[in-house]
Amino acid sequence: MIKLLHFSDAHIDIANHGKQDANTGLPVRVLDFLKALDTIIDAAVDEKVDLVIFSGDAYKDRTPVPTFQREWGKRIARLSQEKIPTLLVVGNHDLSPATGRAHALQEFSTLQIPFVRVIDKPQLLLPDELFGMQLQVIGIPWVSRSSLMAALADKGEAIDNIYKELGSRLGEVIESYIARLNPDLPTIFTAHASVEGAKYGAERSVMLGSDLVFPPGLLKDKRFDYVAMGHIHKAQNLNERSHPPIIYPGSIEKVDFGEATDDKYFVIAEIERGNTKVSWRKLHGRKYIDRRIDLTNPINVEGQLQEALGPKENLKDAIVRLVISYPMDMESLIDEQALRFYAEDAFEFHPKRQPHIKTRIRLSDEVPVGSLPPDELLDLYWKTIEVAPDDRDLLNQLGFEIIRSAENASMVDIPEE
């Protein structure tokens, strides 16, 4: 049996919210990500796993600053020091868009860190390349569009056709690897890529055509015993109650409000040929609270907003957003200072106002504005700003009197000097 720890999409240097920590000088949100990473590394050491697979995206982009590289390197070095074999798959955020440039995980290959192997090209790893483990791994890193074009060299080809062709060729490569497998040894397939039908979150599914997408049938091959995927931040098993499990463990921390309701995990799997047990391990990161209210009643607006946020004590240390939708005439009733005071214990609070913007009354293209008399234009203006009919009649009457007075004044002859 092989005991595997699988995690993905660390993005340790994402700091969308909050301030810097006074002791370390690091953004507090970065410390949140590093805390999740420490939990994962601790589990690998404490539970004496045989193998760790990280399936891509260590940072938020391809050019991490040295401080964040140091923090990532410390954690991976600990696995190396504990002699835990570790595979690092290069993801799209790790890869430079320019062909030939170093990727963000390059130093682990360049320095030949013991027990650490970087998967930056499609490859089959057999036991002698896996530190003697009785295991086989097929690894596929992120395939960029530029490398795609260079590999196929089909100038002028529609991009959809290029992805289709690449998918076909990758399928052939994978089949060639499968043909070389020892059928008696367990096999892991790992990749940083999309799988058709996977959920990004909020019921949005991966669709064909946007990038290279694996068909699920390719990964449901029973010659695989575990499929370790990365790239999609929502945790899921795409082959529930069947073999092999096709696992996206998801990102290790919530990245933005799009993941506000998602739980975060890493996975420990016990893998045997034809039989795998998966254990989801929940990560307890910083809480996101995303609320919305549609104001219609002008009575006690402050109380309504507080009720929408929920109990004050639940906001403590959370990243909070309140989207407030309201008619324009209630703008002055929203006391943002009082709202911020109510949410003062939150890690960060984002009130977002969305006033109702009424569609303007549009004139017919056949009626030029200049052709309308002033009294009709004035009446149209009151309608546009939604003045009540009774008030509109009174305003029109006063307006007409002013207009008529002005017109009469312009007709008075001015005597010559």
Steps between C-alpha positions, in 0.01 A plus 500: 500500500616853415393780734467818297443862604358709216453878502486772239466869415687646797527856358686594818567864404141608437435794732176657377395612847640633824824649626853382572592306811718711730720206607580339165443788258289265288142580399262341751315324218827342385541366853153344464617311192825398666308375805294274272820381332657426839194293593550296184875451552443405866248236391744355249767467769278390788310239299819372334366514146696325226455770237384864468358630173451872451302541178593855408482877564729581789465875460256755359719564194815387323733753662479458878711732712793337683329526841212280387738260325684471832180415689392239241854358492508457879191278492617285209847473654340356814348218294842439345667491843241246616584291189141517375496471119324805356378566146440862395287542188546829314170691474389789281589757769848345529576504129650790304306584182831536312651178365832416662452714812540341843181411686431586864597152628822480298739528795398158637621340177805725460622436855400133489330510840497145644166315482342783299415462133345764273260396223541771236441282193285193430674196640463149638680436829577137580616362839868574438409866439275512808765432763434125487126514582299221341289749310460657156407863427387665178551876533364776274583866582300796372523529122514866395357635176845615382658157550191353341547708185872425489445127543240472226645764267165527323509863391162657439313218672192599701574485875214256565652263244841539661364404842319206345818389323710541812246304703518223246879493506514512880257210507740305280792587730304388806403174328866440420584543868218266604634235263828505696337457843555199721141375552588370846605840639266786599495797262436868571409749228566865590443816296435870526210538260124524460268203473175534313208517744703608804348779710686827542245603760157668501377232259735614223639199313812462291414524132694385197684760293632739768828309553626145484229288665530129574193290424395318819508164322878530456550525876246236602732232365507223762868451435541814713463469876492868587466815287656806668377815326574869553381833352138515618453649846181317597561167677330207323521136396396464134462124526311462828439141616706364211862412433725688455419811706555815291585761761525877495594582861442869423698803616638494855345837598211708373630732231203737461126536561433257215620228743321642805283191555760239400667280759873441446679165516802290433474126443670194645446188294594137564573352160515137396468348156129515419403639841537851642364659817470879504495712816410870467678714759334837560710814532369762741598827337372854532124538475338691214151644552316618190158659556249689287195711585237666280373803689137596438380622839641838612420427868803405718743449212795464740325213679424329169866520396620360833253215475627423149857476633396269783616497863791733568705226670486284185683770303812483715817446292294425186528659157154650454312645206152649505340584166226760552240544227263794547293770326685827443269688737627284791865595444508746791354240740808276479741592780823336387695622802255327735517187284879494519483544876269196523752295295808637680615155619509361147842439345382710208160643408383588149163678472398517136220734396282419201244779451218430257573681177178574320492474123474844353200595287624499144356717225407352169773526240239664281452790743809725532534655846534844347155473345320470837366817663640592846182407688504145356870460582434616857216249542725224362771591753261464797395158368863394462582572864172337605327803658153408629215597257343759735835666565580481130184694413587772750860523380388510138260783578776702668741414222255604229446836673878559510538398136211721386637791705840457337347480153293816562805685629692414184224656286514844672660763278809658649508871418800634318731734690 
